Amino acid sequence: MKILVINCGSSSLKYQLIDMENESVLAKGLCERIGINGSMLTHKAPGKDNYVVEKDMPTHKEAIELVMAALTDAKYGVIKSTDEITAVGHRVLHGGNTYTESIVVNPDVKKVIRECFDLGPLHNPANLMGIEACEAAMPGKPNVAVFDTSFGMGMEEKAYLYAIPYEYYEKYKVRRYGFHGTSHMFVSREAIKFGNLKKDAKVIVCHLGNGASVSASIGGKCVDTSMGLAPLEGIIMGTRSGDVDPTILQFICNHEKIDVNQMLNILNKKSGILGMSGVSSDFRDVGKAAAEGNKRAQVGLDAYDYRIAKYIGAYTAAMNGVDAICFTAGVGENDKDCRKRICAYLGYLGVKIDDERNNIRGEERVISTDDSKVKVMLIPTNEELAIARETLALTTK
Ligand code: ADP
């Protein structure tokens, strides 16, 4: 059985075709610059040359058509016909307050995705376009929506409600949703399996990529997570500020004569490690600058580690303990020094890192010592596989 996984951004479309017999990737690719001049598709299949198509893609519909053509291409393709695809799984950013789990798409699901446009203005419209493009290209084929917010729906009210007038929750569903849910779900479950932990293990996952978040879960069910109504809250990210005192918005708006939309743009795109260091949003560049003596870069990295360590402490308290701490995504999987620096804050939990085990990139491994009181693990995230598993489970019952 083959599952196609689609992840639409506002001007991009990533895809993977996964053979669920052995969970191997048959082909994957990316359509870039959809709706912009110079759109192009890059298609990769193991054992074949890369296939690049430069062709206008005014909308996601044309992009999906090109993906289908690439997948079935005589030379670069991996299937004879799209009939071989069992179902399509879509990453959907926001399911609002309605969906606590993935679901097979029907008109009601599309309505909810549409209703959440203002909660996910960049992603939800693109996600819906991707779904409708697949419906048009493969009529009758089941499409499954896997929401980035589903994992966070496991939280209790005390964790997801903000201390603002309750009417805003009632009127506008203002609450903590959390994002990277597919990744947190995948990594927390994988940690229990790979780490041989008990079923109801208390796990903290640090998803440290360009966007970054921390979650706490018990037995794979979310207790708390650092992102909020939108992916801006929480730890320091590549370009996003994470937690700030809201008064800062008013203060800077007044001084700089800008409005709240411009301010949010600054908090989303010009802040984080980029804003603090003034060097880059890429942690490799910031690390290099710090090593060369750039003070702002060093302080940025120190603040980054410190904020993550504070979240780990808070989540340990929230769960009254922690059995495992996992690192994942770009920085978490590749930067051994960052993992070590964060864990250096956690001596009070009995965390001990084994430097030799920690000297690794992108591989599933326990990186703590045998006598560490908490298991620390590197678990590479695989959101596409998580989406494919959800899609298979919902369409082959
Ligand atoms: P996203 O999916 O949010 O774009 P990723 O999970 O792909 O992010 O992570 C991208 C980030 O990972 C890059 O910004 C880069 O800073 C960081 N990264 C990748 N490799 C390394 C490395 N070897 N050391 C430090 N940071 C790294």
Residues whose N, C-alpha, C, O or C-beta is under 5 A from the ligand:
A	BS01	ADP	L208 G209 N210 G211 S281 D282 F283 R284 A329 G330 V331 N334 D335
